[in-house]
Amino acid sequence: MKTQGVPRLNLFGVIQSFEAPKIDDLESYLTKELEKIASRVTAGSSIALAVGSRGIFGIDRIVRTTVSWLKKKNTKPFVVPAMGSHGGATAEGQMEVLSSYGVRESTIGAPIRSSMEVVCLSSDLPVKLFMDFHAYKADGIILINRIKPHTDYHGPYESGLVKMAVIGLGKHEQALEIHRFGVPGLKDFIPQCAKRILDTGKIVGGVAIVENAYEQTAAIEVLPAEAILSQEPHLLNLARTLMPVLPSESVDLLIVDWIGKDISGVGMDTNIIGRIEIRGEKEPDHPRIKAIFARNLTANSHGNALGIGLADVISRRLYDKIDFQATLENTYTSSFLSRAKVPVVAESDEQAVDIALRSSGAVAPGQERIMRIRDTLHLKEIYVSEKLLEELRSLPNIEITGHSVVLVDSAGICPELWQSTPEKHEKQV
């Protein structure tokens, strides 16, 4: 394919600062919080810890601390994967997802019981209710999840304990049941289903985690079961105020180095990029990004590339990492097909940038508004074109690093740009 070529441009490093409360001693803080539900666990009882597929900071430490606390109460804790259809909707795949986050029997000190078998609960709702077989057989369940704005819809309950109680614990069967109603199923039925599940008395409580813009633990609250529905909306509001944002609302080309399930449920956080891609749902008013080029897929996604449809161009390296069966399972379950459509596949970084810039419309030389980010979770350090740099200089939360790189040269885009990348982390684990 013949292309016009990419103009020789430099990108300049800038550092964003965000309000970032942080819990330093995670284990001590959580241990004290868990005392809120001490009267609800009895010696000799079996307690299932529901752990999901999100890349939560310190999730292995959080699970290990909860296990240790439960053992001191003379209970018998174990972990169940609570992640709907993720992990290819298989017991082995979900076990592998947990393992990739450091949640293993050898590291947490408790068994992991992974199964796709569910129990159908009685319900007078328009949707069937399911619960993980092992969790249902336990004497009690503790939910462990991060509270965060959802990538599909907005309401009082988005990503968090309420959703985990329904779709997470209900496994593939519940995910299929809820998602067949589209966004209304998520927004309207999940709270109703969660109330029914909480009414069963099976849920002891939940460990609610809120992270700051630097992916650090900003807050942890242990909520007794009866407080989950009333308190989660407050934690969601806190999470929304602490979310990172792009420093400009108008971008011609956004280069995203990494997408993946450990970054967002749909690879890239729709709240950050301003794209939802769900038929019938209104697209966000901002930010306004004309073209998105996604460069790579994290290993912790295990080939699940749901969210590639949010990009306009992807690299051949990303395409070659896609497990289409795992992606299909997640896409079929969600029913939002546009998010899994394969964008234009470029054979090189240079070709990708050329295609993406051309699709963003006629832009005068030197006026290109280009931004490069590691991923949608990490927005502290970013790189911008000269046009954007001029605009960002006056912002109080922006520091110009003085470091610059060529946008793209004959060797492609400089890969070693970030101090920490998913690839480096994966090699260390």
VMD Tcl script that draws the C-alpha trace (Angstrom):
set ca {
  {0.00 0.00 0.00}
  {1.39 3.37 -1.02}
  {1.08 6.12 1.61}
  {1.99 9.79 1.69}
  {4.38 9.37 4.60}
  {4.42 10.90 8.06}
  {5.60 14.48 8.67}
  {8.73 14.63 10.82}
  {7.34 15.74 14.15}
  {8.57 15.66 17.72}
  {6.49 14.75 20.74}
  {7.27 16.48 24.04}
  {7.00 14.91 27.49}
  {4.67 16.44 30.07}
  {3.71 15.33 33.58}
  {0.16 15.71 34.84}
  {-0.52 15.98 38.56}
  {-3.79 14.85 40.13}
  {-5.35 14.91 43.57}
  {-4.27 11.56 44.97}
  {-5.16 10.43 48.49}
  {-3.41 7.14 49.27}
  {-3.45 4.41 51.90}
  {0.16 3.57 52.77}
  {-0.14 0.53 55.05}
  {-2.67 -1.48 53.05}
  {-2.60 -4.62 55.19}
  {-3.03 -2.87 58.57}
  {-5.78 -0.61 57.27}
  {-7.74 -3.48 55.73}
  {-7.36 -5.66 58.83}
  {-8.98 -2.94 60.96}
  {-11.75 -2.45 58.40}
  {-12.56 -6.17 58.36}
  {-13.51 -5.98 62.03}
  {-16.73 -4.31 60.87}
  {-17.97 -7.75 59.80}
  {-16.35 -9.79 62.59}
  {-19.72 -10.63 64.19}
  {-20.95 -12.07 60.87}
  {-18.36 -14.84 60.58}
  {-18.40 -17.78 62.97}
  {-15.71 -20.29 63.85}
  {-15.76 -23.33 61.59}
  {-17.71 -21.63 58.80}
  {-16.57 -21.70 55.18}
  {-16.22 -18.28 53.54}
  {-15.93 -17.76 49.78}
  {-13.95 -14.72 48.65}
  {-15.21 -13.45 45.30}
  {-12.27 -12.08 43.29}
  {-12.63 -10.64 39.79}
  {-10.66 -10.10 36.60}
  {-9.80 -6.41 36.94}
  {-6.19 -5.31 37.36}
  {-6.59 -3.93 40.89}
  {-3.49 -2.55 42.62}
  {-2.31 -4.94 45.33}
  {-5.17 -7.39 44.79}
  {-2.95 -10.29 45.86}
  {-2.13 -8.46 49.10}
  {-5.78 -7.59 49.69}
  {-6.89 -11.19 49.20}
  {-4.02 -12.55 51.32}
  {-4.81 -10.12 54.16}
  {-8.50 -11.08 54.07}
  {-7.62 -14.77 54.12}
  {-5.27 -14.23 57.07}
  {-7.93 -12.31 59.00}
  {-10.52 -15.01 58.36}
  {-8.15 -17.74 59.51}
  {-7.59 -15.87 62.77}
  {-11.37 -16.02 63.20}
  {-11.08 -19.82 62.83}
  {-13.04 -19.87 59.58}
  {-12.22 -21.78 56.38}
  {-11.70 -19.25 53.56}
  {-11.34 -20.06 49.87}
  {-11.41 -18.02 46.65}
  {-13.83 -18.25 43.74}
  {-13.28 -16.37 40.46}
  {-16.13 -13.87 40.12}
  {-15.70 -12.59 36.59}
  {-18.71 -13.53 34.46}
  {-17.50 -14.74 31.06}
  {-13.89 -13.55 31.31}
  {-11.02 -15.99 31.02}
  {-12.62 -17.46 27.91}
  {-15.63 -18.51 30.02}
  {-13.74 -21.58 31.26}
  {-12.73 -22.65 34.76}
  {-9.10 -23.01 33.66}
  {-9.09 -19.62 31.96}
  {-10.48 -17.85 35.02}
  {-7.91 -19.58 37.25}
  {-5.22 -18.32 34.87}
  {-6.54 -14.75 35.09}
  {-6.31 -14.83 38.89}
  {-2.83 -16.33 38.72}
  {-1.64 -13.52 36.45}
  {-2.55 -11.07 39.24}
  {-0.61 -13.06 41.82}
  {-3.75 -14.65 43.30}
  {-2.55 -18.22 43.63}
  {-3.08 -20.81 46.36}
  {0.62 -20.64 47.24}
  {0.60 -16.84 47.63}
  {-2.74 -16.22 49.36}
  {-2.74 -19.20 51.71}
  {-6.14 -20.56 50.70}
  {-7.58 -22.88 48.04}
  {-9.06 -21.54 44.81}
  {-12.17 -23.30 43.55}
  {-12.76 -22.41 39.93}
  {-15.84 -23.73 38.16}
  {-18.41 -22.49 35.68}
  {-21.13 -24.50 37.44}
  {-23.92 -22.35 38.85}
  {-27.03 -22.70 40.99}
  {-30.26 -21.12 39.74}
  {-31.83 -19.00 42.49}
  {-35.56 -18.45 42.81}
  {-36.62 -15.02 41.59}
  {-39.72 -13.07 40.63}
  {-37.69 -10.77 38.36}
  {-37.80 -10.74 34.53}
  {-34.29 -12.25 34.53}
  {-33.03 -15.52 35.96}
  {-30.59 -15.38 38.87}
  {-27.49 -17.57 39.13}
  {-24.70 -18.03 41.65}
  {-21.36 -19.82 41.50}
  {-21.84 -23.36 42.83}
  {-18.95 -23.26 45.30}
  {-19.91 -19.82 46.61}
  {-23.51 -20.92 47.06}
  {-22.43 -23.97 49.07}
  {-20.26 -21.83 51.38}
  {-21.59 -20.50 54.68}
  {-20.90 -16.96 53.56}
  {-19.45 -14.83 50.76}
  {-17.22 -11.74 50.88}
  {-17.06 -9.69 47.68}
  {-13.73 -8.02 46.83}
  {-13.83 -5.44 44.04}
  {-12.86 -1.97 42.91}
  {-15.53 0.73 42.64}
  {-15.17 2.61 39.38}
  {-17.21 4.36 36.65}
  {-18.41 1.83 34.09}
  {-17.38 1.81 30.46}
  {-20.91 1.05 29.12}
  {-23.32 3.22 31.11}
  {-23.66 5.59 34.05}
  {-25.95 5.31 37.06}
  {-25.88 4.87 40.86}
  {-24.16 1.49 40.50}
  {-21.50 0.88 37.88}
  {-18.39 -1.28 38.32}
  {-18.22 -2.49 41.90}
  {-19.63 -4.82 44.52}
  {-23.22 -4.65 43.24}
  {-22.24 -5.71 39.74}
  {-19.91 -8.41 41.05}
  {-22.70 -9.86 43.23}
  {-24.75 -10.37 40.07}
  {-22.63 -10.88 36.94}
  {-19.35 -11.79 38.67}
  {-20.77 -14.47 40.96}
  {-23.35 -15.54 38.38}
  {-20.59 -16.53 35.97}
  {-21.19 -16.97 32.23}
  {-24.86 -17.86 32.66}
  {-25.66 -14.63 34.50}
  {-23.60 -12.52 32.11}
  {-25.53 -13.94 29.16}
  {-28.85 -13.40 30.93}
  {-28.21 -9.77 31.88}
  {-26.48 -8.71 28.69}
  {-29.29 -9.94 26.45}
  {-31.20 -6.85 27.59}
  {-28.36 -4.54 26.51}
  {-27.61 -1.39 28.50}
  {-31.04 -1.39 30.27}
  {-30.15 -4.83 31.62}
  {-26.98 -3.44 33.15}
  {-28.39 -0.17 34.39}
  {-31.83 -1.30 35.58}
  {-31.73 -5.02 36.31}
  {-28.38 -5.30 38.11}
  {-29.52 -3.28 41.17}
  {-32.76 -5.29 41.35}
  {-30.89 -8.58 41.02}
  {-28.31 -7.51 43.59}
  {-31.05 -6.76 46.12}
  {-32.48 -10.25 45.66}
  {-29.03 -11.82 46.07}
  {-28.29 -9.76 49.19}
  {-31.68 -10.75 50.58}
  {-30.64 -14.43 50.47}
  {-28.27 -13.78 53.35}
  {-25.41 -15.48 51.51}
  {-23.34 -12.28 51.28}
  {-21.46 -11.41 54.49}
  {-20.12 -8.12 53.15}
  {-17.81 -6.55 50.63}
  {-14.33 -5.08 50.44}
  {-14.80 -1.91 48.37}
  {-11.64 -0.46 46.82}
  {-11.23 3.01 45.28}
  {-8.08 3.91 43.39}
  {-6.57 7.31 42.64}
  {-5.35 8.60 39.27}
  {-1.97 6.90 39.82}
  {-3.57 3.46 40.24}
  {-2.85 3.48 43.98}
  {-5.31 2.54 46.72}
  {-7.10 5.74 47.74}
  {-9.74 4.15 49.96}
  {-10.85 0.75 51.25}
  {-14.15 0.29 53.03}
  {-15.52 -2.99 54.29}
  {-19.29 -2.81 53.94}
  {-21.68 -5.18 55.71}
  {-24.10 -6.73 53.22}
  {-27.00 -4.46 54.18}
  {-24.86 -1.34 53.59}
  {-23.63 -2.19 50.09}
  {-26.59 -0.75 48.16}
  {-26.69 2.46 50.18}
  {-22.94 3.13 50.40}
  {-21.59 2.10 47.01}
  {-22.96 5.22 45.20}
  {-20.90 7.46 47.54}
  {-17.75 5.49 46.79}
  {-18.53 5.67 43.07}
  {-18.72 9.46 43.30}
  {-15.33 9.49 45.04}
  {-13.86 7.26 42.32}
  {-15.21 9.57 39.63}
  {-13.55 12.63 41.18}
  {-10.20 10.81 41.41}
  {-10.13 9.50 37.83}
  {-7.34 10.74 35.56}
  {-8.24 12.68 32.41}
  {-6.51 13.69 29.21}
  {-5.16 17.26 29.47}
  {-6.86 18.37 26.23}
  {-10.40 17.79 25.00}
  {-9.52 18.17 21.32}
  {-7.07 15.69 19.76}
  {-6.43 14.80 16.11}
  {-4.57 11.56 16.88}
  {-4.33 9.62 20.14}
  {-1.66 6.91 20.20}
  {-2.36 4.29 22.86}
  {0.62 2.01 23.47}
  {-1.26 -0.69 25.40}
  {-4.86 -1.88 25.56}
  {-6.07 -4.86 27.57}
  {-8.51 -6.39 30.02}
  {-6.19 -5.55 32.94}
  {-6.41 -1.90 31.92}
  {-10.15 -1.70 31.31}
  {-13.01 -4.12 30.74}
  {-13.04 -2.92 27.15}
  {-9.30 -2.52 26.66}
  {-9.43 1.27 26.80}
  {-11.49 3.18 29.35}
  {-14.37 4.78 27.45}
  {-14.56 7.53 30.08}
  {-11.04 8.59 29.10}
  {-11.27 8.38 25.31}
  {-14.84 9.65 24.94}
  {-16.05 6.68 22.87}
  {-18.65 4.11 23.89}
  {-19.52 2.39 20.59}
  {-22.79 0.88 21.76}
  {-25.59 1.14 19.26}
  {-28.36 3.38 20.57}
  {-26.23 4.93 23.31}
  {-25.26 8.60 23.09}
  {-21.55 9.17 22.61}
  {-19.84 11.44 25.18}
  {-19.44 15.11 24.27}
  {-15.77 15.10 25.23}
  {-12.96 14.51 24.74}
  {-13.19 14.86 20.97}
  {-10.63 12.48 19.46}
  {-10.61 12.20 15.67}
  {-8.44 9.06 15.38}
  {-7.08 6.42 17.77}
  {-4.12 4.16 17.02}
  {-3.73 1.19 19.43}
  {-0.26 -0.37 19.33}
  {-0.18 -3.43 21.60}
  {-2.19 -5.92 23.70}
  {-1.14 -6.78 27.26}
  {-0.23 -10.37 28.09}
  {-2.61 -10.26 31.06}
  {-5.47 -9.96 28.56}
  {-4.75 -13.56 27.54}
  {-5.60 -12.70 23.94}
  {-8.96 -11.13 24.77}
  {-8.97 -8.03 22.57}
  {-12.48 -6.79 23.30}
  {-12.28 -3.04 22.76}
  {-10.23 -3.02 19.57}
  {-13.35 -1.64 17.89}
  {-12.85 1.57 19.87}
  {-9.69 2.21 17.84}
  {-9.47 3.30 14.21}
  {-6.11 1.67 13.47}
  {-4.23 -1.16 15.17}
  {-0.75 -2.53 14.59}
  {0.07 -5.91 13.13}
  {1.82 -6.76 16.44}
  {-1.48 -6.25 18.30}
  {-3.50 -8.17 15.73}
  {-1.17 -11.16 15.96}
  {-1.76 -11.39 19.74}
  {-5.55 -11.68 19.46}
  {-7.20 -14.89 20.63}
  {-10.37 -14.61 18.57}
  {-12.17 -17.34 20.50}
  {-11.60 -15.63 23.86}
  {-12.60 -12.30 22.32}
  {-15.72 -13.85 20.81}
  {-16.83 -15.33 24.14}
  {-16.61 -11.94 25.85}
  {-18.16 -10.09 22.88}
  {-21.04 -12.53 22.48}
  {-21.80 -12.29 26.17}
  {-21.79 -8.49 26.19}
  {-23.77 -8.32 22.89}
  {-21.97 -5.05 21.99}
  {-20.49 -6.25 18.70}
  {-19.03 -2.95 17.50}
  {-16.39 -3.09 20.22}
  {-14.83 -6.22 18.74}
  {-14.78 -5.13 15.10}
  {-11.26 -5.27 13.74}
  {-10.04 -1.79 12.72}
  {-7.60 -1.11 9.90}
  {-4.49 -3.23 10.52}
  {-1.26 -1.39 9.73}
  {1.95 -3.25 8.91}
  {4.15 -0.66 10.60}
  {3.91 2.19 13.10}
  {4.68 4.65 10.33}
  {1.86 3.34 8.17}
  {-0.52 3.39 11.14}
  {0.24 7.01 11.99}
  {-0.08 8.01 8.32}
  {-3.48 6.31 7.99}
  {-4.76 7.72 11.28}
  {-3.64 11.28 10.56}
  {-5.17 11.16 7.09}
  {-8.50 10.00 8.56}
  {-8.54 12.93 11.00}
  {-9.00 15.45 8.19}
  {-6.92 18.19 6.59}
  {-4.59 19.61 9.23}
  {-2.03 22.31 8.39}
  {1.62 21.28 8.90}
  {2.73 22.08 12.44}
  {-0.87 22.29 13.68}
  {-1.28 18.56 14.33}
  {-2.79 17.83 17.74}
  {-1.18 14.50 18.65}
  {-1.01 12.79 22.02}
  {0.68 9.54 23.02}
  {-0.18 7.67 26.24}
  {0.97 4.42 27.78}
  {-2.65 3.31 28.35}
  {-5.88 4.78 29.71}
  {-4.98 3.88 33.31}
  {-1.67 5.72 33.41}
  {-2.02 9.37 32.41}
  {0.61 10.96 34.61}
  {3.30 10.91 31.93}
  {2.22 11.67 28.36}
  {3.74 12.99 25.15}
  {2.18 15.71 23.00}
  {2.88 17.51 19.74}
  {4.16 21.09 19.69}
  {0.68 22.50 19.02}
  {-0.72 20.86 22.15}
  {2.37 21.77 24.16}
  {1.71 25.46 23.51}
  {-1.79 25.10 24.97}
  {-0.79 23.04 28.00}
  {1.99 25.34 29.22}
  {-0.42 27.54 31.14}
  {-2.22 24.73 32.99}
  {-1.38 24.61 36.74}
  {-1.21 20.80 36.89}
  {1.19 20.41 33.93}
  {4.97 20.14 34.17}
  {7.06 20.10 30.99}
  {9.83 17.51 31.32}
  {12.11 18.80 28.56}
  {12.29 15.30 27.06}
  {11.26 14.85 23.44}
  {11.11 11.98 20.97}
  {10.51 11.72 17.26}
  {6.88 10.82 16.55}
  {7.92 8.00 14.21}
  {11.03 7.18 12.19}
  {12.14 4.35 9.94}
  {12.40 2.04 12.96}
  {8.86 2.86 14.09}
  {7.72 4.44 17.33}
  {10.23 4.48 20.20}
  {9.14 1.48 22.33}
  {11.12 2.26 25.50}
  {9.30 5.48 26.31}
  {7.71 4.71 29.66}
  {9.47 4.04 32.94}
  {7.13 1.12 33.51}
  {5.20 -0.85 30.92}
  {2.91 -3.88 31.13}
  {5.55 -5.83 29.21}
  {8.25 -5.07 31.79}
  {5.92 -5.90 34.65}
  {4.93 -9.21 33.09}
  {8.59 -10.24 32.75}
  {9.11 -9.61 36.47}
  {6.07 -11.54 37.69}
}
mol new
graphics top color blue
foreach p $ca { graphics top sphere $p radius 0.5 }
foreach p [lrange $ca 0 end-1] q [lrange $ca 1 end] { graphics top cylinder $p $q radius 0.2 }
display resetview
